[in-house]
Amino acid sequence: MKQIRYIFTGEYHSSAKPMIIGTTLGSCISVCLFDTRNLIGGMNHILLPGTDEFGQTGKDTKYGIYAMELLINDMLKLGADRYSFEAKIFGGASMLSTISHKFPTGERNINFAMEYLDNEKIPIKSYCLGGTTSRRIYFHTDTGKVFVRRYKADQEEDSVSRYMVKNKNINSQFERKDRVIIFDRKE
């Protein structure tokens, strides 16, 4: 049986040994990175995109830039080959409909993750983004498989926001693979 490690907002974890990394997401976003050559995987839990309001990251891993750099560096220390990385991204829900239009944190997080991975030339192999409900994800560090459980079934959950993909013109980057398995919990 594989060890399970849960991470929370602003945390990240990677492993060269087979294990499962889990987290729960609302408007936050998680990037799962997998080295397909060395079978090393890692995941982070990003609260906010980019940097803080002053353009600084300091040492606060809740910000996207710092969280991504730490995750990549941690995986490299374990022997990962940066050129064998593939990514899967999750989260970015619009959790509070009354303020989401004024402060679209989920949407901004999705934009950040896609732009960062595009700039770093890390291919996005699958995703489960947007919608209005939370998800719990379980990432297997030795296979790259991700299991997703949504807590309230919602038709929006089945596709990434068309606005995000259309504006970023990155449709060609996305491939739906059978390595993301979604379990709906109907309540």
N, C-alpha and C positions, 0 to 999 in steps of 0.2 A: 504494500500500500504506500502511495506517495504521501510525503509530508505536505501539509497545506499551510501556507503563510498568507495571512490577510494583511493588506496594506490600507492605509487611510489617507485622507487629504494631505498632500504634500510629501508623501512617502514614495519610495521606489524600492524594487528588489530585483535581483537577477541571480541566476543559478546555472552552474554547469552540470549539476546533478538533477535527475528527474524529480520534479516537484510541481505543485499546483500553487499559483499565486491568485488570490481572490480579492475582489473589492466590490463595493456598491457605488453606483454612479447616478447622479441626477443631471445637473447642468455641467458638472465636472466632466473631464475627459481622461481616458486612459489610452496610452499607446503601448501596445504589446510588440516588442521587438524580438525577432527570432533569427538566429544565425543558422541558416540551412546547412552549412558545411560542418560546423562543429557542434551543432545541437545545443546551443546555449540560448536561454531565453530570459527576458526581463520585462517588467511592466512598471509604469508609474501611475500616479493619480494626481492630475493637474486641476487645481481650483480655478485659476485665472490665466488667460493667455499672456504671452510676452513677458513684460517686465512690470514693475510697479508704476504708479503715476508719475514718478520722477525719472523714469527710464533706467532705474537701477534694479538689479536682481538681488544684490546683497547675497545672503546665504539662505534665502527663503525659497524652499522647494515647491511652494504652492504656485509659483509662477512658471509658466511653460518653458521658457528658454533655459532656465537653470535646471529644471526637472529633466528635460531632455538631455542636456549635456552630462548631468550626473549619471543618468541611466546608461547612456552610451559608454562613458568612461568606465563605469563599473563592469559592464559586459566585456570591454576590451581587456581589463585587468584579469578577467577569468579566461582569456584566450580567444575571445570572439574575433572573427574576421569582419571588419566593418563593411567590406564589399559583398558580403553574403547575407546582409540583413534584409529582412522583409518585415513589413509592419501590418498590424491590424489595429483599427481605432474604434473606440466605443464611447458612448455618452453624448453629451451636448444637448440634453433634453431642455425643453422650455417648461420649467417646473411651476412657475408662478405666472399664470396667464395675465394677471392684472398689471404686472410690472415688466413682463418679458419684452414687450414692444419698446419700452424706453431703455431698458438695460438688458439687451439680448446676450447674456453671458454664455449660454449654451451655443448659440450661433457663432459668437466670437471665438469660443474654444475650438469649434469645428474648423473654422477658418485658420486659426493658428496651427493646429495639428497638420492639416493638409498642406499649408504653405511651408511649414518647417520640413516635412518629409519630402516635399517636392524640391525644395532648395538643397537638401542633403542628398538627393537622388536615391532615396530609400523607397522602393516600390510599396504601394499599399495593396495588399492582397485581398483584404476583406474589411468590412465595417458594419456597424449597426449604430446609426447616428440619428440625432434629432428626436422628434416626437414629443410627447408630453408626460412620459412616465419614467420611473427609475428602472435600472437594470442591475443585476448582480452578474459579474463575469468571473469565470474560472479559466485561467491560462495555464496550459501544460508546457513547462519550459523545455521538455525534451522532444516534443512533437510539433509544437506551434499551434496545436488545436485550442480553440476557445469555445467554451460553452456559455451561453447567455440565457439568463432567466429574467423575463420582464415581469414586473409586479402588478401591472394593470394592463390588460390587453388593449391595444389601441391601433387602429388601422394605420395611423401615421408612422408607427414604428417600423413598418416594413420597407421603407425607403428613406434614403438620405434626402435632406431638403433639396428640392430641385433647384432652388435659388442658389444654394451654395455650389453645387456641381456646375450649373450653367455659367455662373459668374467666374468661376475659377478655371473653366474649360479643361477639366482634368478627367472627364469621363473615361478616357482611354486607360487611366491608371487603375481604375477599379475593376476587379474581377471578383465575382461572387464565387467562392469555393465552398466545398462541403465541409471545410474544417471549422466553420462557425455553425453551431447548432443552437437554435433558439427554442427555449421552453417558455410557454406562456403560462402564467398563473392567473386564472380567472377568478375574480372576487366580486 
